[in-house]
Amino acid sequence: MQYTQFKGTTVAMVTPFTATGEIDEPNVKKLIDFHIENGTDVILACGTTGESATMSYDEHQHMMELVVNYTNKRCPVMVGAGSNSTHEAVMMTKHAERHGADCVLSVGPYYNKPTQEGFYQHFKAIAESTSLPIILYNVPGRTGSNITAATTLRLAEIPNIIGVKEASGNMSQIMEILRRRPKDFLVLSGDDSLTLPLLAVGLDGIISVVANETPALLHDMVHSAFAGNWEKARKIHFKLLPLMETNFIESNPIPAKTALAMMGMIEDNFRSPLVKMSEGNKAILRKVLQDLELVK
């Protein structure tokens, strides 16, 4: 079965908070409209960039329901529903299905550092608990352990595990998955700056941080590459590269949320232990946004 609706650009959407710490529903809706108007192919709610690690179960479910209902089929909605506990990941995946999500992004268990067999059994149990399509999320820099290409390819044989978001930064590993993947198994980049070179070897798209600030430009870059217009894609890549890099000058999503606040989209409120951006780095970020004509 093909899942082409998840190709292209997926925004790992930030979660706006009010000054008193609640989910800022009006600004969530504003961001959804912004992305749909600017060509984002898929919206991801409750991912790492959405500060899901600091959300309660009730908030997580509320955010899923809010994004699914307000998007109202205008584009597919993917939701983060992973955990380092298989039982909790199954529970969150069932919540996602119940609330009408189109797809689940399931992160590799963090802190536990499972064996490769442990990864396999974890994701197999999640897949067997749901009819939703599942995209694996490999981000060893945050989880502490890597899902190997061999394990990803073994998991790719499970019918409703439809793809992987690869944020290992290991180009050889990602290309091995691309080389040996089954037909229709999606490989999505989890690193904005590596997207263009990986598109050249068959990447299906990106789950992106920079799409929060520049959805139309990133969409244009990816779809230009799909169309074989590499000159245009390279031009956009190099235009966006300073922002892609500055988005990680402090822990994600601090720069992206600060940028959106500078752009008048949200307030720069964070869940502890994340804090507001330092003034020095704010100045660096503002200059990058000015160069892109996103702020004055």
Steps between C-alpha positions, in 0.01 A plus 500: 500500500629844408505783752593784266303750711790495749762595241634853472519742791370423846529777756601387848269767637583685820242507778414859597449554873344789687695695760334286768601175331184378328479395136429819305210381284450817290865497398494126430220573254692795357802277433288230336347758262847642431631158399208406283510837323875458436494150354614281788411144398455347848469643853667315788366577846652390831849432367830593660469853360152514654648448849304177539741380769352759739134437419270303727299216346190718509680786323645261243154366418352850497765625257444200272126563495539876451734466202303221333167679539619845397700371203176330394657287223660801331828306522607177671576515872779294652534482878788410724393206715825339611638413841788313658236269646342267246179493703476881498585521129218257424265706717594827327469339156148384586419855611626629166281256310198585713549874441516462121871540423611389154838363608719449808864598544655261752839588648760242596487429875717753681713448811441121512752437215333183371675239287408480131266212587346725765437769239340243273267360766407851620390623157341166407278524809398855408422402141286206614297729728367728225382523142673838461812532285813543711820688421803408709711784642871441543669785688794352695627843604193532722414138579851372573489203261483444126254290301724333243420476131456124538239545775316771305488274194376208711224723642416619147359154431217563750209623282397812693855618574518719192816705543774647714600849603878476504675755722815302568709727278665181372487538123630147436229350721227703333622409152508132598133525596424678172692236304332197658154622604186324380292669236291787643689513835553872565831647612467851642781725617505621859784745432408810298852563377541144361172498310623622163795258466277212610233598248763432235510132603127443532378660824121536520488821703575667832348533846630848556574766759572780252156445347363672812641831376528453123242242387461628145873517431567152633205358306635666186848354559377143550252502215751665265735210573218251439446668161870482414558875527819463702626851427193653662509252788868577569433873495226464764711259706785748528257783572350303790822344629586780748154472658517118500823527699389786726191299598741284702715774655309411819292191574214445256233645505633809681625678184200402285247621757702819555505560125122452476456746786717752315280441195189579707358147478520384864640596840842362593384293796662167585450209732774459762776385477509694171542874552492816292784555255807693612518860381824441309355211303178694446702766319658234277160349425344840425773577245437167321125570492563853371717360219205281401264799529292319762535786750596866469 
